Amino acid sequence: MLTELHKEGIIAKGIHAIGHSLGAQILGYVGHHFIKLTNGQKIARITALDPAGPCFSDRPKEEQIRAGAADYVEVYHCDDGFLGTKSRFGDIDFYMNKGFEQPQCELSFWKNLWILKPKICSHKVCVAAWMSTVTHRERFPATQCDSYESFKQGKCSQNSKTIAGFSNPGTAKGTYYFSTKEYEKF
């Protein structure tokens, strides 16, 4: 579909593709395939919301979401290591809270249900959090940091900052952390 749009004159630099879980991984394949079909042109941006981990860790890198699949690839980690991937592979990788066990899921009805429900909630809350930034554009200031522990201890407070979500300017690179509140609704 993207190549057909490209043939009709849609400029690749105006395309921002967003996917969650398997959809995020598929966008990696789409981005790499688009590059091949358009003689090296890239779409502007891919936003990968908690890309699927299961079944993708052993796949060739052109079949996964990775930096290089678009001019800018931003990855959001919310359920690291269960339904989401642990791999860092975007131009920028955002970790919501510590990247797993989202606090919104701990206080919800999910906690008292089936054991996997909190993990599924963490995976899904990634979409809701990102979507909330369309109307609350500077909701999630993010700080570059090597670990969540260092971020929480304030050891990275002098590091680079950017905005996570829809208003991310698309220039920062590396690993960034941002916090949400356990009572925060998206």
MARPAGU-319547 format. One record per residue: x, y, z of N, C-alpha, C, O in turn. Coordinates in steps of 0.02 Angstrom, whole numbers. Layout:
// residues N
[pt [X; Y; Z]; [X; Y; Z]; [X; Y; Z]; [X; Y; Z]]
...
// end
This chain:
// residues 186
[pt [41; -59; 0]; [0; 0; 0]; [43; 63; 0]; [29; 110; -37]]
[pt [96; 64; 41]; [140; 122; 43]; [173; 134; -25]; [180; 192; -46]]
[pt [193; 81; -58]; [225; 91; -124]; [174; 117; -174]; [192; 157; -217]]
[pt [111; 97; -169]; [59; 124; -214]; [48; 198; -199]; [41; 238; -246]]
[pt [47; 216; -136]; [41; 287; -118]; [100; 326; -145]; [93; 382; -170]]
[pt [159; 296; -140]; [219; 328; -165]; [214; 339; -241]; [232; 393; -265]]
[pt [189; 290; -277]; [180; 296; -350]; [130; 352; -367]; [136; 383; -420]]
[pt [82; 363; -322]; [32; 415; -334]; [56; 484; -313]; [19; 533; -318]]
[pt [118; 489; -290]; [146; 553; -274]; [148; 571; -200]; [170; 626; -182]]
[pt [126; 526; -157]; [130; 539; -85]; [204; 538; -67]; [240; 490; -83]]
[pt [226; 589; -33]; [297; 595; -15]; [312; 552; 46]; [279; 559; 98]]
[pt [361; 509; 40]; [380; 464; 95]; [398; 502; 158]; [386; 478; 213]]
[pt [426; 561; 150]; [447; 600; 208]; [388; 626; 249]; [397; 654; 303]]
[pt [327; 617; 223]; [267; 638; 260]; [231; 581; 294]; [178; 592; 323]]
[pt [259; 521; 292]; [225; 463; 320]; [252; 447; 390]; [312; 440; 400]]
[pt [206; 441; 437]; [221; 420; 505]; [178; 358; 518]; [117; 363; 525]]
[pt [210; 300; 522]; [175; 237; 534]; [180; 218; 607]; [233; 223; 638]]
[pt [124; 196; 636]; [121; 179; 707]; [93; 108; 713]; [42; 92; 683]]
[pt [126; 66; 753]; [102; -2; 764]; [114; -25; 835]; [160; -1; 868]]
[pt [73; -72; 857]; [79; -101; 924]; [90; -176; 919]; [59; -210; 878]]
[pt [134; -202; 960]; [147; -273; 967]; [168; -304; 901]; [221; -285; 874]]
[pt [130; -350; 874]; [147; -380; 809]; [146; -327; 754]; [186; -329; 708]]
[pt [100; -280; 760]; [96; -226; 711]; [159; -184; 710]; [180; -160; 657]]
[pt [191; -175; 768]; [254; -138; 771]; [309; -176; 735]; [349; -147; 699]]
[pt [311; -242; 746]; [362; -283; 712]; [349; -284; 637]; [397; -281; 598]]
[pt [287; -287; 616]; [271; -287; 545]; [294; -222; 513]; [316; -222; 455]]
[pt [290; -166; 549]; [313; -103; 521]; [388; -104; 506]; [411; -70; 460]]
[pt [426; -143; 544]; [497; -151; 527]; [506; -182; 459]; [545; -159; 418]]
[pt [468; -236; 447]; [470; -269; 382]; [446; -221; 327]; [477; -217; 274]]
[pt [391; -186; 340]; [364; -139; 291]; [415; -85; 274]; [425; -68; 216]]
[pt [447; -58; 325]; [497; -6; 314]; [555; -30; 272]; [575; 4; 224]]
[pt [582; -88; 288]; [638; -116; 249]; [616; -133; 178]; [654; -121; 131]]
[pt [556; -160; 170]; [530; -177; 103]; [519; -113; 61]; [533; -113; 2]]
[pt [493; -61; 93]; [482; 2; 59]; [548; 30; 31]; [551; 55; -25]]
[pt [600; 25; 71]; [667; 49; 50]; [689; 12; -13]; [714; 43; -60]]
[pt [679; -54; -14]; [698; -93; -73]; [657; -75; -135]; [684; -70; -190]]
[pt [592; -64; -126]; [548; -51; -182]; [552; 20; -209]; [529; 34; -265]]
[pt [581; 65; -170]; [584; 136; -191]; [656; 160; -202]; [670; 219; -198]]
[pt [701; 113; -214]; [771; 131; -226]; [802; 171; -170]; [836; 221; -182]]
[pt [789; 150; -108]; [823; 180; -51]; [786; 234; -14]; [811; 260; 36]]
[pt [726; 251; -35]; [688; 302; 2]; [660; 271; 66]; [643; 212; 68]]
[pt [655; 312; 117]; [628; 289; 181]; [567; 330; 200]; [562; 389; 183]]
[pt [521; 298; 235]; [467; 337; 264]; [496; 378; 321]; [549; 362; 347]]
[pt [462; 431; 340]; [489; 478; 388]; [498; 447; 457]; [551; 454; 489]]
[pt [447; 412; 481]; [448; 392; 551]; [407; 329; 563]; [355; 319; 533]]
[pt [433; 288; 608]; [395; 231; 633]; [394; 236; 709]; [446; 245; 741]]
[pt [334; 230; 737]; [325; 227; 809]; [305; 155; 825]; [252; 132; 804]]
[pt [346; 121; 863]; [335; 51; 881]; [315; 49; 955]; [357; 60; 999]]
[pt [252; 33; 968]; [226; 31; 1036]; [230; -41; 1062]; [193; -85; 1041]]
[pt [275; -51; 1109]; [287; -116; 1140]; [290; -172; 1088]; [247; -217; 1089]]
[pt [340; -170; 1043]; [345; -222; 991]; [347; -292; 1020]; [377; -304; 1073]]
[pt [314; -338; 986]; [311; -407; 1009]; [381; -436; 1018]; [425; -426; 976]]
[pt [390; -472; 1073]; [452; -507; 1085]; [449; -580; 1063]; [494; -602; 1026]]
[pt [397; -617; 1084]; [394; -687; 1064]; [394; -696; 988]; [360; -660; 952]]
[pt [433; -744; 966]; [439; -763; 895]; [482; -715; 854]; [491; -727; 794]]
[pt [509; -662; 883]; [548; -615; 843]; [621; -612; 861]; [661; -585; 823]]
[pt [641; -637; 919]; [710; -630; 940]; [759; -665; 894]; [817; -645; 889]]
[pt [738; -718; 861]; [783; -755; 816]; [773; -739; 743]; [804; -771; 700]]
[pt [730; -691; 727]; [716; -674; 658]; [772; -631; 629]; [805; -595; 667]]
[pt [783; -633; 564]; [833; -588; 533]; [814; -515; 546]; [755; -499; 550]]
[pt [863; -472; 553]; [848; -404; 573]; [805; -366; 523]; [771; -318; 542]]
[pt [806; -385; 459]; [762; -351; 411]; [689; -372; 419]; [645; -344; 387]]
[pt [677; -420; 462]; [608; -441; 477]; [585; -414; 545]; [532; -434; 569]]
[pt [624; -371; 575]; [607; -342; 640]; [607; -266; 635]; [636; -237; 589]]
[pt [575; -236; 683]; [579; -163; 688]; [650; -146; 711]; [674; -173; 761]]
[pt [682; -101; 676]; [750; -81; 692]; [763; -10; 668]; [728; 15; 623]]
[pt [812; 22; 698]; [835; 86; 670]; [855; 72; 598]; [885; 21; 583]]
[pt [839; 118; 554]; [854; 109; 483]; [793; 90; 442]; [794; 96; 381]]
[pt [740; 66; 475]; [678; 49; 439]; [641; 111; 417]; [597; 108; 374]]
[pt [657; 168; 447]; [629; 233; 430]; [683; 285; 446]; [735; 268; 475]]
[pt [671; 347; 428]; [719; 399; 447]; [727; 403; 523]; [781; 417; 548]]
[pt [673; 390; 558]; [674; 392; 632]; [629; 337; 658]; [570; 334; 641]]
[pt [657; 294; 699]; [619; 239; 730]; [620; 249; 805]; [672; 249; 837]]
[pt [560; 259; 833]; [553; 266; 906]; [516; 206; 932]; [464; 185; 906]]
[pt [544; 177; 985]; [517; 116; 1015]; [497; 131; 1087]; [535; 162; 1124]]
[pt [437; 108; 1106]; [412; 116; 1174]; [408; 48; 1207]; [377; 2; 1180]]
[pt [439; 42; 1266]; [440; -21; 1303]; [395; -15; 1364]; [406; 29; 1406]]
[pt [345; -57; 1369]; [298; -56; 1426]; [289; -124; 1458]; [267; -128; 1515]]
[pt [307; -177; 1423]; [300; -245; 1449]; [360; -287; 1427]; [353; -339; 1396]]
[pt [418; -261; 1444]; [482; -293; 1425]; [486; -366; 1445]; [476; -384; 1503]]
[pt [500; -408; 1396]; [517; -477; 1411]; [459; -525; 1418]; [470; -585; 1426]]
[pt [397; -502; 1415]; [341; -549; 1416]; [308; -547; 1347]; [324; -588; 1304]]
[pt [263; -501; 1336]; [234; -493; 1269]; [276; -445; 1227]; [278; -450; 1166]]
[pt [309; -398; 1260]; [353; -350; 1225]; [424; -375; 1224]; [443; -420; 1262]]
[pt [463; -346; 1180]; [533; -366; 1172]; [578; -331; 1223]; [562; -276; 1246]]
[pt [632; -363; 1241]; [683; -332; 1284]; [735; -294; 1243]; [773; -254; 1271]]
[pt [738; -307; 1180]; [790; -279; 1137]; [783; -203; 1129]; [728; -177; 1121]]
[pt [840; -170; 1130]; [842; -99; 1113]; [863; -94; 1041]; [918; -114; 1022]]
[pt [820; -67; 999]; [838; -65; 929]; [810; -6; 890]; [812; -6; 829]]
[pt [784; 44; 925]; [761; 104; 890]; [817; 155; 886]; [870; 146; 915]]
[pt [804; 208; 849]; [848; 265; 854]; [844; 291; 926]; [893; 313; 955]]
[pt [783; 287; 952]; [771; 302; 1023]; [727; 248; 1052]; [679; 226; 1021]]
[pt [744; 226; 1112]; [704; 177; 1148]; [679; 211; 1212]; [719; 231; 1254]]
[pt [613; 216; 1218]; [582; 245; 1278]; [559; 189; 1324]; [529; 140; 1302]]
[pt [573; 197; 1388]; [549; 150; 1438]; [500; 186; 1483]; [518; 232; 1519]]
[pt [437; 165; 1479]; [386; 193; 1522]; [394; 160; 1590]; [390; 99; 1597]]
[pt [407; 202; 1640]; [425; 178; 1706]; [486; 133; 1699]; [536; 157; 1672]]
[pt [485; 73; 1720]; [544; 30; 1712]; [541; -13; 1650]; [586; -53; 1638]]
[pt [488; -4; 1610]; [481; -42; 1548]; [438; -104; 1555]; [426; -139; 1506]]
[pt [414; -117; 1615]; [368; -173; 1627]; [331; -161; 1692]; [347; -114; 1729]]
[pt [281; -202; 1707]; [241; -196; 1768]; [217; -125; 1779]; [236; -92; 1827]]
[pt [176; -101; 1733]; [152; -32; 1738]; [108; -22; 1800]; [65; -64; 1815]]
[pt [119; 33; 1836]; [83; 44; 1899]; [7; 49; 1890]; [-31; 32; 1936]]
[pt [-16; 71; 1833]; [-88; 76; 1821]; [-120; 6; 1824]; [-178; 0; 1842]]
[pt [-82; -44; 1807]; [-108; -113; 1806]; [-109; -143; 1876]; [-150; -187; 1890]]
[pt [-66; -120; 1919]; [-63; -147; 1987]; [-124; -125; 2028]; [-146; -163; 2071]]
[pt [-150; -66; 2014]; [-207; -41; 2054]; [-274; -56; 2021]; [-326; -39; 2049]]
[pt [-273; -86; 1965]; [-336; -98; 1929]; [-365; -166; 1948]; [-335; -204; 1985]]
[pt [-423; -180; 1920]; [-454; -244; 1932]; [-414; -302; 1902]; [-425; -359; 1920]]
[pt [-366; -286; 1857]; [-325; -338; 1826]; [-286; -378; 1879]; [-278; -439; 1872]]
[pt [-263; -344; 1930]; [-218; -375; 1978]; [-248; -437; 2011]; [-212; -486; 2024]]
[pt [-312; -436; 2025]; [-343; -491; 2061]; [-370; -546; 2016]; [-399; -595; 2040]]
[pt [-361; -538; 1953]; [-385; -589; 1906]; [-328; -634; 1885]; [-274; -633; 1913]]
[pt [-342; -673; 1837]; [-295; -721; 1808]; [-224; -693; 1808]; [-214; -634; 1795]]
[pt [-174; -734; 1823]; [-105; -712; 1835]; [-75; -672; 1777]; [-32; -629; 1788]]
[pt [-95; -686; 1715]; [-65; -651; 1658]; [-97; -583; 1645]; [-70; -543; 1606]]
[pt [-153; -569; 1676]; [-189; -507; 1662]; [-146; -444; 1674]; [-147; -399; 1632]]
[pt [-108; -439; 1730]; [-68; -378; 1738]; [-16; -369; 1682]; [-2; -313; 1662]]
[pt [10; -424; 1656]; [59; -420; 1602]; [25; -398; 1538]; [52; -357; 1501]]
[pt [-34; -424; 1525]; [-72; -403; 1466]; [-90; -330; 1472]; [-86; -292; 1423]]
[pt [-110; -309; 1531]; [-126; -239; 1544]; [-66; -194; 1529]; [-73; -143; 1496]]
[pt [-6; -213; 1553]; [54; -174; 1541]; [68; -167; 1466]; [88; -114; 1443]]
[pt [56; -220; 1429]; [66; -219; 1357]; [17; -172; 1323]; [35; -134; 1278]]
[pt [-45; -173; 1345]; [-97; -132; 1314]; [-94; -59; 1336]; [-111; -14; 1297]]
[pt [-72; -46; 1397]; [-71; 23; 1422]; [-23; 66; 1381]; [-28; 128; 1381]]
[pt [24; 35; 1348]; [71; 71; 1305]; [34; 112; 1251]; [51; 169; 1238]]
[pt [-15; 81; 1221]; [-55; 115; 1169]; [-93; 173; 1199]; [-92; 228; 1171]]
[pt [-126; 162; 1255]; [-166; 214; 1286]; [-122; 273; 1308]; [-141; 331; 1299]]
[pt [-64; 259; 1336]; [-19; 312; 1357]; [4; 354; 1298]; [3; 415; 1300]]
[pt [25; 320; 1244]; [48; 357; 1185]; [-9; 398; 1155]; [1; 457; 1137]]
[pt [-68; 369; 1149]; [-125; 406; 1121]; [-143; 467; 1163]; [-165; 517; 1135]]
[pt [-133; 464; 1228]; [-148; 521; 1271]; [-104; 581; 1255]; [-122; 638; 1271]]
[pt [-47; 569; 1223]; [-1; 625; 1208]; [-22; 664; 1146]; [7; 716; 1131]]
[pt [-71; 639; 1109]; [-96; 677; 1052]; [-130; 741; 1077]; [-123; 794; 1046]]
[pt [-165; 737; 1133]; [-198; 796; 1161]; [-160; 827; 1219]; [-169; 886; 1234]]
[pt [-118; 789; 1252]; [-76; 814; 1307]; [-4; 808; 1285]; [32; 762; 1305]]
[pt [17; 853; 1243]; [79; 846; 1204]; [143; 842; 1245]; [192; 811; 1222]]
[pt [146; 872; 1302]; [208; 870; 1341]; [198; 832; 1406]; [229; 847; 1457]]
[pt [154; 782; 1403]; [136; 743; 1462]; [195; 703; 1490]; [201; 696; 1551]]
[pt [238; 679; 1447]; [291; 634; 1469]; [361; 659; 1451]; [389; 638; 1401]]
[pt [389; 705; 1492]; [459; 723; 1480]; [503; 662; 1495]; [492; 627; 1544]]
[pt [552; 651; 1453]; [594; 592; 1459]; [667; 612; 1465]; [689; 663; 1438]]
[pt [705; 572; 1502]; [775; 586; 1516]; [818; 528; 1491]; [802; 470; 1502]]
[pt [873; 545; 1458]; [920; 494; 1435]; [955; 464; 1496]; [980; 501; 1539]]
[pt [956; 398; 1499]; [986; 365; 1556]; [1003; 293; 1538]; [971; 263; 1494]]
[pt [1052; 264; 1571]; [1072; 195; 1558]; [1028; 143; 1592]; [1024; 87; 1569]]
[pt [996; 163; 1648]; [955; 114; 1684]; [898; 150; 1720]; [901; 210; 1734]]
[pt [847; 112; 1734]; [789; 139; 1771]; [810; 158; 1842]; [788; 209; 1868]]
[pt [852; 118; 1872]; [874; 132; 1941]; [910; 200; 1944]; [897; 240; 1988]]
[pt [955; 212; 1897]; [991; 276; 1895]; [942; 334; 1882]; [948; 387; 1912]]
[pt [894; 322; 1838]; [843; 373; 1823]; [803; 390; 1887]; [795; 449; 1903]]
[pt [779; 339; 1923]; [740; 351; 1983]; [780; 383; 2039]; [753; 421; 2079]]
[pt [846; 369; 2041]; [889; 398; 2093]; [912; 469; 2075]; [948; 500; 2113]]
[pt [891; 494; 2017]; [909; 561; 1996]; [980; 568; 1969]; [1004; 624; 1961]]
[pt [1013; 512; 1956]; [1082; 514; 1932]; [1088; 538; 1860]; [1144; 551; 1836]]
[pt [1033; 544; 1825]; [1034; 564; 1755]; [1002; 632; 1743]; [989; 651; 1686]]
[pt [989; 668; 1797]; [951; 731; 1792]; [985; 783; 1748]; [952; 828; 1722]]
[pt [1050; 778; 1738]; [1085; 826; 1695]; [1091; 802; 1623]; [1119; 837; 1581]]
[pt [1066; 742; 1609]; [1071; 714; 1541]; [1020; 746; 1494]; [978; 786; 1515]]
[pt [1026; 728; 1431]; [981; 754; 1379]; [908; 738; 1396]; [893; 687; 1427]]
[pt [864; 783; 1374]; [792; 774; 1384]; [757; 779; 1317]; [782; 809; 1270]]
[pt [699; 747; 1314]; [655; 753; 1255]; [584; 739; 1280]; [573; 727; 1339]]
[pt [537; 741; 1234]; [467; 727; 1250]; [449; 659; 1220]; [461; 647; 1161]]
[pt [421; 615; 1260]; [397; 551; 1235]; [326; 560; 1209]; [287; 599; 1236]]
[pt [310; 524; 1156]; [243; 526; 1129]; [238; 564; 1063]; [288; 573; 1028]]
[pt [178; 586; 1048]; [163; 618; 984]; [208; 678; 969]; [225; 690; 911]]
[pt [226; 716; 1020]; [266; 777; 1010]; [341; 765; 1011]; [379; 813; 1008]]
[pt [363; 703; 1014]; [435; 690; 1011]; [462; 721; 947]; [439; 704; 892]]
[pt [510; 766; 953]; [535; 801; 893]; [573; 757; 843]; [585; 779; 787]]
[pt [591; 697; 863]; [624; 652; 816]; [698; 666; 805]; [725; 651; 752]]
[pt [730; 695; 855]; [801; 709; 849]; [844; 672; 900]; [902; 658; 888]]
[pt [815; 657; 957]; [853; 624; 1011]; [867; 551; 993]; [827; 519; 958]]
[pt [923; 526; 1017]; [941; 456; 1006]; [965; 427; 1072]; [991; 463; 1115]]
[pt [956; 361; 1079]; [979; 328; 1139]; [922; 299; 1180]; [867; 286; 1153]]
[pt [934; 288; 1244]; [886; 259; 1290]; [860; 312; 1337]; [900; 346; 1371]]
[pt [794; 319; 1340]; [762; 371; 1381]; [709; 339; 1426]; [677; 290; 1407]]
[pt [701; 368; 1485]; [651; 345; 1533]; [603; 402; 1549]; [622; 460; 1550]]
[pt [540; 383; 1561]; [491; 431; 1586]; [445; 395; 1635]; [437; 334; 1632]]
[pt [416; 433; 1680]; [373; 404; 1732]; [300; 422; 1721]; [284; 475; 1693]]
[pt [257; 378; 1744]; [186; 392; 1749]; [167; 382; 1822]; [205; 353; 1861]]
[pt [109; 406; 1840]; [85; 397; 1908]; [38; 337; 1909]; [3; 323; 1861]]
[pt [37; 301; 1965]; [-4; 241; 1968]; [-78; 255; 1961]; [-116; 211; 1939]]
[pt [-99; 315; 1977]; [-170; 332; 1972]; [-185; 367; 1906]; [-243; 383; 1892]]
[pt [-134; 378; 1865]; [-144; 415; 1803]; [-187; 375; 1754]; [-175; 316; 1742]]
[pt [-237; 408; 1728]; [-282; 378; 1679]; [-261; 402; 1610]; [-239; 459; 1601]]
[pt [-268; 358; 1561]; [-251; 377; 1493]; [-312; 381; 1451]; [-308; 397; 1392]]
// end
